[in-house]
């Protein structure tokens, strides 16, 4: 893909442009105060009729998509099989690269290979933080609890195994995302599955197929960014605050989230990355420390809890359908919740990693393998061990959802401890919203170009607010299904290009082992020492 030569946008022009966009977004957000919120929030005939009409239309679409994605094959839903088979295939095809390159991934994230002169917009750590902020969220809080509630404690074993396999899937899709990214005339970059499909498959002689799959992926990503990754997040944040802080109104939470989102997303990937670079460690620390405190309080029961998780992974108890049926239920719940949490195979993270400042695609792919490790193997397991330790999963009371179960686990320590979870939910929701705003933005640009991007941002910010004051159930369900459907075109491209990835990884690892890949500090030392440079 080629672009006509243009004069780069000066920093002053870019600053003015972003100020104008920010003013427009903030004005639109503030106007939401004067928008008839009561029409959205109260049970008037007009609002009920309108929302019910939307819900009925989307309910019909959701029913069809659900039957397709969750079509049963040997007891496993189609989409679950699609994701787990990819994880197994890539892990074996690449010789357990998720283990072999783990230490190197840590070195890269620490900044040892960061070169400010290389093409890109954000550091390796910022790209990882941005992608993590899009995956670490309510799936780690509510999703894990649902997996245990439906499949029993043994679901955690399979969730962890699926996360381990997902590390390789993330490596593959993010390597390809950066390899086939484009650089625009203004110096910004764009990448991800849409570009991988259109450019990568074109190189193999499948141009029309790649272009079509790229368009399908982008449409699905835009829908996914609006609902489950936006409206649902603000809705859950509002519910948590209203339930924890008496007198708090949902529309206030929505307005705060909308304003914060507008301020952050106008700055583009640089501001999103700098925000998530601070937010992700903070929110992870808050949540993990809370979980650890519960573990410490129940320390004598930890060995028994771990034994319960392992034993019930293979011989589940209190599950209908006997041992065989029970095992299938446990595996499906673990794999499904793992995929929903870390999004390995969905392709979303590849969009964030494509903006990394590097000319080594494999290096960024290696960084990406840390996401399922942090998201699933660490944070999800912290939630799981806490729920099993406290025994709240055995509560069969009515209407106990995932979030409430985790809240109950936090409440076993102290009456005020659920406030920690409420803060974590807010941070998780905000971080997911701003990361997915970028994913949807790149997908919008792929379809409609950069000139119309302000339209997308206005719609996105409005959805943040609307999600906090209404609950359009079928709309969010539709968005969640479109998010899962992103895995279909994304993994097709990954399979097509798997030989390329394998060859690139082999070359990269050979250069790393032979010392041909110096750190940035070693590069500088070589430049400063003429004798060394001559050698």
Secondary structure, 3 states (H helix, E strand, C coil): CCCCCCCCCCHHHHHHHHHHHHHHHHHHHHHCCCCCHHHHHCCCHHHHHHHHHHHHHHHHHHHHHHHHHCCEECCEEHHHHHHHHHHHHHHHHCCCHHHHCHHHHHHHHCCCCCCCCCCCCECHHHHHHHHHHHHCCHHHHHHHHHHHHHHCCCHHHHHHHHHHHHHHHHHHHHHHHHHCCEECCCCCEECCHHHHHHHHHHHCCCHHHHHHHHHHHHHHHHHHHHHHHHHHHHHHHHHHHHHHCCCCCHHHHHHHHHHHHHHHHHCHHHHHHHHHHHHHHHHHHHHHHHHHHHHHHCHHHHHHHHHHHHHHHHCCCCCCCHHHHHHHHHHHHHHHHHHHHHCCCCCHHHHHHCCECCCCHHHHHHHHCHHHHHHHHHHHHHHHHHHHHHCHHHCCCCCCCHHHHHHHHHHCCCCCCHHHHHHHHHHHHHHHHHHHHHHHHHHHHHHHCCCCHHHHHHHHHHHHHHHHHCCCHHHHHHHHHHHHHHHHHHHHHHHHCHHHHHHHHHHHHHHHHCCCCCCHHHHHHHHHCHHHHHC
